Amino acid sequence: MNREDAIAFDLNRIDKAFIDNPYPTLANLREHDPVHYNPDGSLYLTRYEDVRAVYQDRTMVSDKTAAFSEKFGEGPLYTHHTTSLIFNDPPYHTTVRKLLAHAFTPRKLAEMEPLIEQIVDSLLDDLEGAGEVDFVSAFAMRLPTEVISFMLGVPQEHRSKLRGFSLAILGALDPVVTQQRLDSGNNAVAEFGELLGELIDHRRANPAGAGQGEVLEALVFGEFDGRKLTREELIQNCIFLLNAGHETTTSLMANGVGMLLKAPDQYRLLREQPEFIEGAVEEILRYESPLQIGNRLTSEETEIGGKVIPEGTYIHTSIAAANRDPLVFDGPDKINFARKPNRHISFITGIHVCLGATLARYEGKIAFKKLIERFPDMQSAGVAERMPLARFRGYSSLPVRF
């Protein structure tokens, strides 16, 4: 690859080869054209400092009302992505984040830790003696499904649907999507929204009935400066919590096991020195960030990497490329669970820093520690398949032998 390849790159025309392994292309862009203009006029940033600066710049906005109107038209996807926390700016963002923060207080997270341990132990019991399994469906997907279900009060009979909802909604955010994917996303928002609406109405009528780990009550009755979330805001932001806390944790777990199988020396390190588990979670997040691409919009003329960027320019931030920038990370393409410091930006930074980052770290730390203790000799059992998404990185299937 060379400068000509970098300049000719078009994020809107990526193929399966890029999705399977984007890193050589990202390295080429970072070296030869780090502030890259796509043919549609949008920017694609691949240097760590540029990506970090964009996230911390208050003049950069997340609101994509106009873009989503053009992409989705009127419908459930448009309603969801223009109402939930992630694609909004202050003052609405500030209000909703404060209200959602009721679900992630130190007390609530302390309540969640023993619950996560119980869930992990139960899932590992199911794997005992199972032989060959698809790790994604057998464990990686089930862990966050159970956790987020307890948090939102989702009954057992509906939990099997959650990852399908999440993938359909998030898949519609890719740079280019088919009508079939749009239809799936709209149907997922509508179906999950109906279910959540019933749960919200029930909790509002029965405030004392919340179970262990449930945060729905805090969301329904939480108040900030006299403001409560409306029913529609509750529904759409609960969907956001599903997506933020579910798919990314599924990918954290599956990507991590994929890395253990790829780097037996690091697997051995964790077996022999489990005190490196927390560092391993950070390295998994850096090396294979579940969220690969973010977005911002310039609200005024600005400068990025020596280029003057006009107001109204859409920016795609490559978290994947930033997390492997050799100016920040020594040996960035090498898996190193003992890496210190590890200043990855997989949870973003600035006012949109991931609300559930601490919870995700809890889940990862507990799950990997117990998984490696119980199964110190996991092996690959076949060819793994990546999810067919550019914005999010994980596995559709990961065959493992215990």
C-alpha positions in Angstrom: 0.0 0.0 0.0 1.1 3.6 -0.6 0.1 7.2 -0.7 -1.9 6.8 -3.8 -4.0 4.0 -2.1 -4.5 6.2 0.9 -5.7 9.2 -1.1 -8.0 7.0 -3.2 -9.6 5.4 -0.1 -13.4 5.8 0.2 -15.0 4.9 3.5 -18.3 4.6 1.7 -17.0 1.8 -0.5 -15.3 -0.5 1.9 -15.5 -4.3 1.3 -15.3 -7.5 3.3 -11.5 -7.5 3.2 -11.5 -4.2 5.1 -14.0 -5.4 7.6 -12.1 -8.7 8.2 -8.8 -6.8 8.7 -8.9 -3.0 8.5 -5.5 -2.4 10.2 -3.2 -2.4 7.2 -5.4 0.1 5.4 -5.7 2.2 8.6 -1.9 2.2 9.0 -1.5 3.4 5.4 -4.0 6.2 5.9 -2.4 7.2 9.2 1.1 7.4 7.5 0.2 9.0 4.2 -3.2 10.8 4.6 -4.2 11.0 8.2 -6.7 13.8 7.6 -8.4 12.1 4.7 -11.2 13.5 2.6 -13.7 10.9 1.4 -15.3 11.7 -2.0 -18.5 12.8 -0.3 -16.6 15.6 1.5 -16.5 13.9 4.9 -13.2 13.5 6.8 -11.7 10.2 8.1 -9.2 10.7 10.9 -6.6 8.0 11.9 -4.1 9.7 14.2 -4.5 9.4 17.9 -4.0 13.1 18.7 -6.4 14.2 16.0 -9.2 11.8 17.1 -8.7 12.7 20.8 -8.7 16.4 20.0 -12.0 16.1 18.1 -13.6 14.3 21.0 -12.5 17.0 23.5 -13.4 20.0 21.3 -16.7 21.5 22.5 -17.3 23.1 19.1 -17.7 19.6 17.6 -21.3 18.4 17.8 -22.9 15.0 17.8 -26.3 16.0 16.6 -27.0 14.2 13.3 -30.7 15.2 12.8 -30.2 16.3 9.2 -28.0 13.3 8.3 -30.3 10.8 9.9 -33.3 12.3 8.2 -31.6 11.8 4.9 -30.4 8.3 5.8 -33.4 6.9 7.6 -36.3 9.0 6.7 -39.2 9.2 9.1 -39.5 6.1 11.2 -38.3 4.2 14.3 -34.6 4.4 13.6 -34.8 8.2 13.1 -36.8 8.6 16.3 -34.3 6.4 18.2 -31.1 8.0 17.1 -32.4 11.6 17.4 -33.7 11.0 20.9 -31.1 8.8 22.6 -28.1 10.2 24.5 -25.3 9.5 22.0 -26.3 11.7 19.1 -27.3 14.7 21.0 -25.5 17.8 22.4 -26.0 20.1 25.5 -28.3 21.1 27.0 -30.4 18.0 26.1 -27.3 15.7 26.4 -26.4 17.1 29.8 -29.9 16.6 31.2 -30.3 13.0 29.9 -26.8 12.0 30.9 -27.4 13.3 34.5 -30.7 11.3 34.6 -29.1 8.1 33.1 -26.2 8.5 35.6 -28.7 7.4 38.3 -28.2 3.9 36.9 -24.4 4.0 37.2 -23.8 5.4 40.7 -21.1 3.7 42.8 -23.8 2.1 44.9 -25.6 0.7 41.9 -22.3 -0.7 40.4 -21.4 -2.2 43.8 -24.8 -4.0 43.7 -24.0 -5.3 40.3 -20.6 -6.9 41.0 -21.9 -10.0 43.0 -24.7 -10.3 40.4 -22.1 -10.4 37.6 -20.1 -13.0 39.5 -23.2 -15.2 39.8 -24.1 -14.9 36.1 -20.5 -15.7 35.1 -20.4 -18.8 37.4 -23.7 -20.0 36.0 -22.6 -19.6 32.4 -19.3 -21.3 33.0 -21.1 -24.2 34.7 -23.0 -24.6 31.4 -19.7 -24.8 29.5 -18.3 -27.5 31.7 -18.0 -30.7 29.7 -19.5 -29.0 26.6 -16.5 -29.8 24.4 -16.7 -27.7 21.2 -19.0 -24.6 21.4 -19.5 -21.3 19.6 -18.1 -18.9 22.3 -20.2 -16.0 21.0 -23.5 -17.7 21.5 -22.5 -19.8 24.5 -21.0 -17.1 26.6 -20.0 -13.8 25.1 -23.6 -12.9 24.1 -25.2 -14.4 27.2 -23.2 -12.5 29.8 -24.2 -8.9 28.8 -27.7 -10.2 27.9 -28.3 -11.3 31.5 -26.7 -8.2 33.0 -28.6 -5.7 30.9 -31.8 -7.7 31.3 -31.5 -7.5 35.1 -30.8 -3.7 34.8 -33.8 -3.1 32.6 -36.1 -5.7 34.2 -36.4 -7.7 30.9 -38.2 -11.0 31.6 -36.4 -14.3 30.8 -38.7 -15.1 27.8 -37.6 -12.0 25.9 -33.8 -12.1 26.5 -33.0 -14.2 23.5 -34.1 -11.4 21.3 -31.8 -8.7 22.7 -28.7 -9.3 20.6 -30.7 -9.5 17.4 -32.3 -6.1 18.3 -28.9 -4.6 19.1 -27.2 -5.8 15.9 -30.1 -4.7 13.7 -30.1 -1.2 15.2 -26.4 -0.7 15.3 -25.9 -2.3 11.8 -28.0 0.5 10.3 -25.3 3.0 11.4 -22.7 1.6 9.0 -21.5 4.1 6.3 -23.5 2.2 3.6 -26.6 0.1 4.4 -29.0 -1.9 2.3 -32.8 -1.4 2.5 -33.0 -4.8 4.1 -30.7 -3.6 6.9 -32.8 -0.4 7.3 -36.0 -2.4 7.5 -34.4 -4.8 10.1 -33.3 -1.8 12.2 -36.7 -0.1 12.1 -38.4 -3.3 13.1 -36.0 -3.8 15.9 -36.6 -0.3 17.4 -40.3 -0.7 17.1 -40.5 -4.2 18.6 -38.0 -3.5 21.4 -39.6 -0.1 22.1 -43.0 -1.8 22.5 -41.6 -4.2 25.0 -39.7 -1.5 27.0 -42.8 0.7 27.0 -44.7 -2.1 28.8 -41.9 -2.6 31.3 -41.7 1.2 32.0 -45.4 1.4 32.5 -45.4 -1.5 34.9 -42.5 -0.1 36.9 -44.1 3.3 37.1 -47.3 1.6 38.5 -45.2 -0.7 40.8 -42.2 1.3 42.0 -41.4 -1.1 44.9 -41.1 -4.2 42.7 -37.6 -3.8 41.3 -35.3 -6.8 41.6 -31.6 -7.1 42.3 -29.5 -5.0 39.9 -32.5 -3.3 38.3 -32.0 0.4 37.4 -35.2 1.0 35.6 -36.8 2.5 38.7 -34.0 5.0 38.9 -34.5 6.0 35.3 -38.3 6.2 35.6 -38.3 8.3 38.7 -35.0 10.1 38.4 -35.1 13.9 38.3 -32.5 16.6 37.4 -33.3 20.3 37.8 -37.0 19.4 38.0 -36.8 17.4 34.7 -37.8 13.8 34.3 -37.4 11.7 31.2 -40.6 11.4 29.1 -41.9 7.9 28.2 -40.5 8.2 24.7 -37.1 9.4 26.0 -37.1 6.5 28.5 -37.8 4.0 25.8 -35.2 5.3 23.4 -32.5 5.7 26.0 -33.1 2.2 27.4 -32.6 1.0 23.9 -29.3 3.0 23.9 -28.3 1.3 27.1 -29.0 -2.1 25.6 -26.8 -1.3 22.6 -24.0 0.5 24.6 -23.8 -2.2 27.3 -24.7 -5.3 25.3 -23.0 -5.4 21.9 -19.8 -3.8 23.0 -19.4 -6.2 26.0 -20.2 -9.2 23.7 -17.4 -8.1 21.5 -15.1 -7.4 24.4 -15.5 -11.0 25.5 -15.3 -12.6 22.1 -12.4 -10.4 20.9 -10.5 -11.2 24.1 -10.8 -15.0 23.7 -9.8 -14.6 20.1 -6.7 -12.8 21.3 -5.9 -15.4 23.9 -6.0 -18.1 21.2 -3.9 -15.9 18.9 -1.3 -15.1 21.6 -0.5 -18.2 23.7 2.3 -16.4 25.5 -0.3 -13.8 26.8 -2.7 -16.6 27.7 0.0 -18.2 29.7 0.8 -14.9 31.4 -2.7 -14.6 32.7 -2.8 -18.2 33.9 0.4 -17.7 35.8 -0.1 -14.1 36.9 -3.8 -13.3 37.2 -3.0 -9.9 38.6 -2.6 -8.8 34.9 -6.3 -9.4 34.2 -7.2 -5.7 34.5 -4.4 -4.8 32.1 -5.6 -7.5 29.8 -9.1 -6.0 29.6 -7.5 -2.6 28.7 -5.3 -4.2 26.0 -8.3 -6.1 24.5 -10.2 -2.8 24.3 -7.2 -1.1 22.6 -6.2 -3.9 20.2 -9.7 -4.8 19.0 -11.9 -1.8 20.0 -15.6 -2.9 19.9 -16.5 0.6 18.6 -14.3 1.2 15.5 -15.6 4.5 14.1 -17.2 7.5 15.7 -18.6 10.7 14.3 -18.7 14.4 14.9 -19.8 17.5 12.9 -17.9 20.8 12.9 -20.1 23.7 14.1 -17.5 26.3 13.0 -14.4 26.5 10.9 -11.5 24.7 12.6 -8.1 23.3 12.0 -7.2 19.6 12.2 -3.7 18.2 11.5 -2.7 21.4 9.7 -5.8 21.5 7.5 -8.5 24.1 7.7 -11.8 22.3 7.9 -15.0 24.2 7.0 -18.1 24.5 9.2 -20.6 21.7 8.6 -18.0 19.0 7.8 -18.8 15.5 8.9 -15.9 13.8 10.6 -15.4 10.0 11.0 -13.0 9.2 13.8 -11.1 5.9 13.5 -10.8 4.7 17.1 -9.3 1.5 15.7 -6.5 3.5 14.0 -6.0 5.8 16.9 -5.5 2.9 19.3 -2.7 1.6 17.2 -0.9 4.8 16.6 2.9 4.1 17.0 3.5 7.6 18.2 1.4 6.7 21.3 1.7 2.9 21.7 5.0 1.0 21.6 4.6 -2.0 19.3 1.0 -1.2 18.6 0.3 -4.3 16.5 1.6 -6.6 19.3 -0.7 -7.9 22.0 0.8 -7.0 25.4 -1.4 -7.5 28.5 1.3 -5.9 30.6 1.2 -2.7 28.6 1.6 0.5 30.7 0.5 3.1 30.2 -2.4 2.2 28.0 -4.2 5.4 26.9 -6.6 3.8 24.5 -9.8 5.8 23.7 -12.2 2.9 23.1 -14.6 4.5 25.6 -14.2 7.9 23.8 -13.3 10.9 25.8 -14.7 14.3 26.5 -18.4 14.9 27.4 -19.5 11.8 25.5 -17.2 9.4 27.4 -18.9 6.0 27.8 -21.4 6.1 30.7 -21.1 2.3 31.2 -17.3 2.0 31.0 -16.9 1.0 34.6 -19.6 -1.6 34.3 -18.0 -3.1 31.1 -14.6 -3.3 33.0 -16.3 -5.1 35.9 -17.8 -7.6 33.5 -14.5 -8.1 31.6 -12.4 -8.4 34.7 -14.7 -10.9 36.5 -15.4 -12.9 33.4 -11.8 -13.4 32.1 -10.5 -14.2 35.6 -13.1 -16.9 36.1 -12.9 -18.2 32.6 -9.1 -18.7 32.6 -9.2 -20.3 36.1 -11.9 -22.7 35.0 -10.6 -23.4 31.5 -6.8 -22.8 31.3 -6.4 -24.8 28.1 -9.0 -23.4 25.6 -8.2 -24.1 22.0 -9.6 -22.9 18.6 -12.1 -25.4 17.2 -12.5 -24.0 13.7 -12.6 -20.9 11.5 -14.0 -17.8 13.3 -16.3 -15.3 11.4 -16.3 -11.6 11.9 -19.5 -9.5 12.1 -20.2 -7.9 8.7 -20.0 -4.4 10.2 -17.5 -1.6 9.8 -18.5 0.6 12.7 -18.4 -2.2 15.3 -15.8 -5.0 15.6 -16.6 -8.5 17.0 -17.3 -12.0 16.0 -20.5 -13.6 14.6 -19.1 -17.0 15.6 -15.9 -18.1 17.4 -15.6 -21.9 17.7 -13.7 -23.0 20.8 -12.9 -26.3 22.4 -12.8 -26.5 26.2 
